[in-house]
Amino acid sequence: MIHYFSRALEQCRAEIHASTWGYVSYSEKAIAATPEAYKLLVNTAKRCLQLGCVSAAYVLKSAIAKSQIEKMRKEIGMPEPLDQVLFADVGAAIEFVKSTLATPEKLSV
């Protein structure tokens, strides 16, 4: 999955006609990333930031996946704790990102 997202990121970003954007990770079925996939996840997240991502929200169920995302966020300098950007459903995650993008002082990433 992360391989697909990594390849699609540049194309998706080109289709967003704004200087800043947000990301929702709807990964409730993800269990854990292999060490190789984790490295790719970190590099992809760094690239998201370079391309103007200013808000991220996550839908995760697995404790291992949550731990890996929390570690990744710290590693690349995302400021807020995971529990502030972790949601039970995709609708709530989308609303969070929309709200963050609409309120510049709330920009998170």
C-alpha positions in Angstrom: 0.0 0.0 0.0 2.7 2.5 0.9 4.5 1.7 -2.4 1.4 2.8 -4.3 0.9 6.0 -2.2 4.6 6.9 -2.6 4.3 6.6 -6.4 1.0 8.4 -6.6 2.0 11.3 -4.3 3.6 13.5 -6.9 0.7 13.0 -9.4 -1.9 13.7 -6.7 0.0 16.8 -5.5 0.1 18.2 -9.1 -3.7 18.0 -9.2 -4.1 20.1 -6.0 -4.3 23.8 -7.0 -3.3 25.3 -3.7 -0.1 26.0 -2.0 -1.1 24.1 1.1 -3.1 20.9 1.5 -3.9 18.2 4.0 -3.8 14.4 4.2 -6.1 11.8 5.6 -4.7 8.3 6.2 -7.7 6.0 6.1 -5.7 2.9 7.2 -8.0 1.2 9.7 -7.1 -2.2 8.3 -3.3 -1.6 8.4 -1.7 -3.8 11.0 2.0 -3.0 10.9 4.7 -1.8 8.4 7.7 -4.0 7.7 11.1 -2.2 8.4 11.4 -1.6 4.6 7.8 -0.2 4.4 8.4 1.9 7.5 11.4 3.6 5.8 9.4 4.3 2.7 6.6 5.7 4.9 9.0 8.1 6.6 10.4 9.2 3.2 7.0 9.7 1.8 5.8 11.7 4.8 8.9 13.9 4.5 8.0 14.4 0.8 4.5 15.4 1.8 5.8 18.1 4.0 8.1 19.3 1.2 5.2 19.5 -1.1 3.1 21.7 1.2 1.2 19.3 3.4 0.2 21.3 6.5 -2.4 19.0 8.1 -2.6 15.3 8.6 -5.2 13.0 10.2 -5.3 9.3 10.7 -7.8 6.5 11.1 -5.9 3.5 12.5 -7.1 0.6 14.7 -3.9 -1.5 15.2 -1.8 -0.6 18.2 1.4 -1.4 16.3 0.4 0.8 13.4 -0.5 3.7 15.8 2.9 3.3 17.4 4.7 3.3 14.1 2.8 6.4 12.9 3.5 8.2 16.2 7.3 7.3 15.9 7.3 8.5 12.2 5.6 11.8 13.2 8.2 12.5 15.8 11.0 11.5 13.5 10.0 14.0 10.8 9.1 16.8 13.2 5.3 16.8 13.2 4.4 18.8 16.3 1.2 17.4 17.8 0.8 14.1 19.5 -0.9 11.3 17.6 -3.9 11.3 19.8 -4.7 14.8 18.7 -4.9 13.7 15.0 -6.2 10.2 15.4 -9.9 9.6 14.6 -12.4 6.7 14.9 -13.8 7.3 11.4 -12.8 8.9 8.1 -15.5 11.5 8.3 -14.2 13.0 11.5 -10.6 12.9 10.0 -11.7 14.8 6.9 -13.6 17.4 9.0 -10.4 17.9 11.1 -8.2 18.5 8.0 -10.8 20.8 6.4 -11.1 22.8 9.6 -7.3 23.0 10.0 -6.9 24.2 6.4 -9.7 26.8 6.8 -8.1 28.2 10.0 -4.5 29.2 9.3 -3.6 29.5 13.1 -4.6 25.8 13.4 -2.2 24.5 10.8 -0.7 21.5 12.4 2.0 19.7 10.4 
